[in-house]
Amino acid sequence: MACLVRFPIELIPVDIPQTLKAGELKAVHNIYVDCIAAAFSDLHQATLVTSDRDFEKLGRQFPILWLTRAQGGRWANAKIAAMPKTLSAKARAKRIKLLLFDVDGVLTDGKLFLFPVQTTGGQIVVEAKGFHAQDGAGISIARIAGIKTGLITRRNSETVALRARDLKLEHVHQGSQDKLKVFRQILVDEGLNAGEVAFVGDDVIDLPVMRNCGFSVAVANARREVKQESHYVTPHAGGDGALRDVIEFILKAQGKWKQAVETYIGKESTGSN
């Protein structure tokens, strides 16, 4: 395919799905980038900016392409931010192999119950949380369908540890001050890319992970900012079956829900784990 380039183009590594709509760049900025059109078949919108400040105004981190004009051109060293392709929630859910989630406000309704208990060694405080049985059943169904699960939370709680063991979660990360760092390590450990992982959150502390995963989900009781940046909002609130909503949505998108439920029912009726 012929490639006309008005000035040299240097490509830094980008995620193939996050590519450029060459036709729009040609029309708006009079740039001939047929070589980009040839290299990337999955094309979509891009935003041209000319300074770091403009780039930061985009509000999120995107892969970038550098354009360097040969002779004192107007767009010298301009950055082109490759905008993420607009996929439907169902299309994103089809790719999911791992489901991660916050605890307080997602696996629970967000309320913390602290009870002072007198022991022989003095007074201690016992923390109690409420979990929904439908979420637990959903995690078991997800496991049958081949979806791994795990939690990332900033708090440390023995109650959560007990629930995690009961649910046989593959990933349990408590006391995580940097959720995104933990998320990225999980990707390495599992050998997955971000597009194959979903994350369910309810508050702004969850946004860094939600912005970097393939399928971000906000529960019905999530803060407004979190809902605005999510790909899907659950019908039910955290602690009231929200995680079950997510699991159903993912497995139905993958065409696995019906068979997984039938297998789960069979295991329950025979008393199998």
C-alpha positions as CSV (number, residue, x, y, z in Angstrom):
1,M,0.0,0.0,0.0
2,A,1.3,3.4,-0.9
3,C,2.3,5.6,2.0
4,L,2.4,9.4,1.7
5,V,3.8,11.2,4.7
6,R,4.2,15.0,4.6
7,F,6.7,14.9,7.5
8,P,8.5,12.1,9.4
9,I,6.4,10.2,11.9
10,E,7.9,8.3,14.9
11,L,5.7,5.8,16.5
12,I,6.2,5.0,20.2
13,P,4.7,1.6,21.3
14,V,0.9,1.7,21.6
15,D,-1.8,-0.8,22.4
16,I,-3.1,-2.0,19.0
17,P,-6.8,-1.5,19.9
18,Q,-6.1,2.1,20.8
19,T,-5.3,3.5,17.4
20,L,-5.9,6.5,15.2
21,K,-8.6,7.5,12.8
22,A,-6.3,8.5,10.0
23,G,-9.1,10.0,7.8
24,E,-10.1,12.4,10.5
25,L,-6.5,13.5,11.0
26,K,-6.1,14.1,7.3
27,A,-9.3,16.2,7.0
28,V,-8.9,18.3,10.2
29,H,-5.1,18.8,10.2
30,N,-4.1,18.1,6.6
31,I,-1.8,15.4,7.6
32,Y,-1.2,12.4,5.2
33,V,-0.8,9.3,7.4
34,D,-1.9,6.4,5.1
35,C,0.9,4.4,6.6
36,I,-0.9,4.6,10.0
37,A,-4.1,3.5,8.3
38,A,-2.4,0.6,6.8
39,A,-0.7,-0.4,10.1
40,F,-3.8,-0.2,12.3
41,S,-7.0,-1.7,11.0
42,D,-9.1,-0.9,14.0
43,L,-9.4,2.9,13.7
44,H,-11.1,5.5,15.9
45,Q,-10.9,9.1,17.0
46,A,-7.8,10.8,18.1
47,T,-7.1,14.2,19.7
48,L,-4.3,16.5,18.5
49,V,-2.7,18.6,21.2
50,T,0.4,20.9,21.1
51,S,1.5,21.2,24.7
52,D,1.9,19.1,27.8
53,R,-0.8,21.3,29.5
54,D,-3.3,20.5,26.8
55,F,-2.5,16.9,27.0
56,E,-3.0,16.8,30.7
57,K,-6.5,18.4,30.2
58,L,-7.6,15.2,28.6
59,G,-7.9,14.0,32.2
60,R,-6.7,10.4,31.6
61,Q,-3.5,8.7,30.5
62,F,-3.6,7.5,26.9
63,P,-0.9,6.0,24.7
64,I,0.6,8.7,22.5
65,L,2.0,9.1,19.0
66,W,4.7,11.7,18.4
67,L,4.6,13.7,15.2
68,T,7.9,15.6,14.3
69,R,7.7,18.1,11.5
70,A,10.8,18.3,9.3
71,Q,11.0,22.0,8.8
72,G,9.7,24.4,11.5
73,G,6.1,23.3,11.1
74,R,3.2,24.4,13.2
75,W,2.8,20.9,14.8
76,A,6.4,20.3,15.7
77,N,6.7,17.7,18.5
78,A,2.9,17.6,18.8
79,K,1.4,14.7,20.7
80,I,-1.5,12.8,19.3
81,A,-3.4,11.0,22.1
82,A,-4.9,7.7,21.0
83,M,-8.4,7.7,22.5
84,P,-9.7,4.4,23.8
85,K,-12.1,2.7,21.4
86,T,-15.7,3.0,22.4
87,L,-16.8,-0.6,23.1
88,S,-20.2,-1.6,24.5
89,A,-20.3,-3.0,28.0
90,K,-21.2,-6.4,26.6
91,A,-18.2,-6.4,24.2
92,R,-15.9,-5.6,27.1
93,A,-17.5,-8.3,29.3
94,K,-16.9,-10.9,26.6
95,R,-13.1,-10.6,27.2
96,I,-13.0,-10.9,31.0
97,K,-11.0,-13.7,32.6
98,L,-10.5,-12.2,36.0
99,L,-13.0,-10.2,38.2
100,L,-11.6,-8.0,40.9
101,F,-13.5,-5.9,43.4
102,D,-13.4,-3.6,46.3
103,V,-14.9,-4.7,49.6
104,D,-16.6,-1.9,51.6
105,G,-19.4,-0.6,49.6
106,V,-19.2,-3.4,47.0
107,L,-19.1,-6.8,48.7
108,T,-20.8,-5.0,51.7
109,D,-23.1,-2.1,52.0
110,G,-20.3,0.1,53.3
111,K,-21.3,0.1,56.9
112,L,-18.8,-0.8,59.6
113,F,-19.9,-2.2,62.9
114,L,-17.3,-1.9,65.7
115,F,-18.0,-3.8,68.9
116,P,-15.8,-3.3,72.1
117,V,-15.1,-6.7,73.6
118,Q,-13.6,-7.2,77.1
119,T,-11.0,-10.0,77.2
120,T,-8.6,-11.2,79.9
121,G,-5.9,-9.1,78.2
122,G,-8.0,-6.0,78.1
123,Q,-10.6,-4.5,75.8
124,I,-10.4,-5.1,72.0
125,V,-12.6,-3.9,69.2
126,V,-14.2,-6.5,66.9
127,E,-15.3,-5.4,63.4
128,A,-18.4,-6.9,61.8
129,K,-19.6,-6.7,58.2
130,G,-22.5,-8.1,56.4
131,F,-22.1,-10.1,53.1
132,H,-24.8,-11.2,50.7
133,A,-25.3,-14.9,50.0
134,Q,-26.2,-14.2,46.3
135,D,-22.7,-12.7,45.8
136,G,-21.2,-15.8,47.3
137,A,-23.2,-18.1,45.0
138,G,-22.3,-15.9,42.0
139,I,-18.6,-16.3,42.8
140,S,-19.0,-20.0,42.8
141,I,-20.8,-19.9,39.5
142,A,-18.0,-17.7,38.1
143,R,-15.4,-20.2,39.1
144,I,-17.3,-23.0,37.3
145,A,-17.3,-20.8,34.2
146,G,-13.5,-20.3,34.4
147,I,-13.6,-16.7,35.8
148,K,-11.1,-16.1,38.6
149,T,-12.0,-13.6,41.3
150,G,-10.2,-11.5,43.9
151,L,-10.4,-8.4,46.1
152,I,-8.3,-5.3,46.6
153,T,-9.1,-3.2,49.7
154,R,-7.3,-0.5,51.7
155,R,-8.6,-1.8,55.0
156,N,-7.4,-4.9,57.0
157,S,-10.1,-7.1,58.4
158,E,-10.1,-10.6,59.7
159,T,-13.8,-10.7,58.8
160,V,-12.9,-10.1,55.2
161,A,-10.1,-12.7,55.4
162,L,-12.6,-15.3,56.6
163,R,-15.1,-14.5,53.9
164,A,-12.4,-14.6,51.3
165,R,-11.3,-18.1,52.4
166,D,-14.9,-19.2,52.4
167,L,-15.4,-18.0,48.9
168,K,-12.0,-19.4,47.7
169,L,-10.9,-16.2,46.1
170,E,-7.8,-16.5,44.0
171,H,-6.5,-13.0,44.9
172,V,-6.9,-11.4,48.4
173,H,-5.1,-8.1,48.9
174,Q,-5.9,-6.2,52.1
175,G,-4.1,-3.1,53.4
176,S,-3.5,-2.0,49.8
177,Q,-2.7,1.8,49.8
178,D,-1.9,1.7,46.1
179,K,-4.6,-0.3,44.4
180,L,-3.3,0.3,40.9
181,K,0.1,-1.0,41.8
182,V,-1.5,-4.2,43.2
183,F,-3.7,-4.4,40.1
184,R,-0.6,-4.3,37.8
185,Q,1.2,-6.9,39.8
186,I,-1.8,-9.2,39.5
187,L,-1.7,-8.8,35.7
188,V,1.9,-9.9,35.7
189,D,1.2,-12.8,38.0
190,E,-1.8,-14.0,35.9
191,G,-0.2,-13.3,32.6
192,L,-3.2,-11.2,31.5
193,N,-3.6,-7.9,29.8
194,A,-5.7,-5.2,31.3
195,G,-8.5,-5.7,28.8
196,E,-9.1,-9.2,30.3
197,V,-9.8,-7.9,33.8
198,A,-12.9,-6.3,35.3
199,F,-12.9,-4.2,38.5
200,V,-15.9,-3.3,40.6
201,G,-15.8,-0.1,42.8
202,D,-17.9,2.4,44.6
203,D,-15.7,5.3,45.6
204,V,-13.0,7.6,44.1
205,I,-10.2,5.5,45.6
206,D,-11.2,2.8,43.0
207,L,-10.9,5.1,40.0
208,P,-7.2,4.5,39.2
209,V,-7.9,0.8,38.7
210,M,-11.2,1.4,37.0
211,R,-9.4,3.6,34.5
212,N,-6.9,1.0,33.6
213,C,-9.0,-2.2,33.4
214,G,-10.9,-3.6,30.5
215,F,-14.4,-3.5,32.1
216,S,-15.0,-1.0,34.9
217,V,-18.2,-1.4,37.0
218,A,-19.8,0.9,39.5
219,V,-22.3,-0.4,42.0
220,A,-25.7,1.3,42.3
221,N,-24.6,3.1,45.5
222,A,-21.4,4.3,44.0
223,R,-20.4,8.0,44.1
224,R,-21.4,10.0,41.0
225,E,-17.8,10.4,39.8
226,V,-17.4,6.7,39.8
227,K,-20.6,6.0,37.9
228,Q,-19.6,8.5,35.3
229,E,-16.3,6.8,34.5
230,S,-17.7,3.2,34.6
231,H,-18.7,1.0,31.7
232,Y,-21.6,-0.5,33.6
233,V,-23.6,0.3,36.7
234,T,-25.2,-2.6,38.6
235,P,-29.0,-2.7,39.3
236,H,-28.3,-3.6,42.9
237,A,-26.3,-1.8,45.5
238,G,-23.1,-3.1,47.2
239,G,-23.9,-5.7,49.8
240,D,-27.2,-6.3,48.1
241,G,-26.2,-8.6,45.3
242,A,-24.2,-6.1,43.1
243,L,-21.4,-8.5,42.6
244,R,-23.9,-11.2,41.5
245,D,-25.2,-8.6,38.9
246,V,-21.7,-8.2,37.5
247,I,-21.0,-12.0,37.3
248,E,-24.4,-12.6,35.5
249,F,-23.6,-9.8,33.1
250,I,-20.2,-11.1,32.2
251,L,-21.2,-14.8,31.9
252,K,-24.3,-14.0,29.8
253,A,-22.1,-11.9,27.5
254,Q,-19.8,-14.8,27.1
255,G,-22.7,-17.3,26.7
256,K,-21.7,-19.3,29.7
257,W,-24.3,-18.4,32.3
258,K,-26.9,-21.1,31.6
259,Q,-24.5,-24.0,31.6
260,A,-22.6,-22.7,34.6
261,V,-25.8,-22.4,36.6
262,E,-26.9,-25.9,35.7
263,T,-23.5,-27.2,36.8
264,Y,-23.7,-25.2,40.0
265,I,-27.2,-26.6,40.8
266,G,-25.9,-30.1,40.2
267,K,-23.0,-29.6,42.6
268,E,-25.2,-28.2,45.3
269,S,-27.7,-31.1,45.0
270,T,-24.9,-33.6,45.3
271,G,-23.2,-31.8,48.1
272,S,-20.0,-31.2,46.1
273,N,-17.8,-28.2,46.7
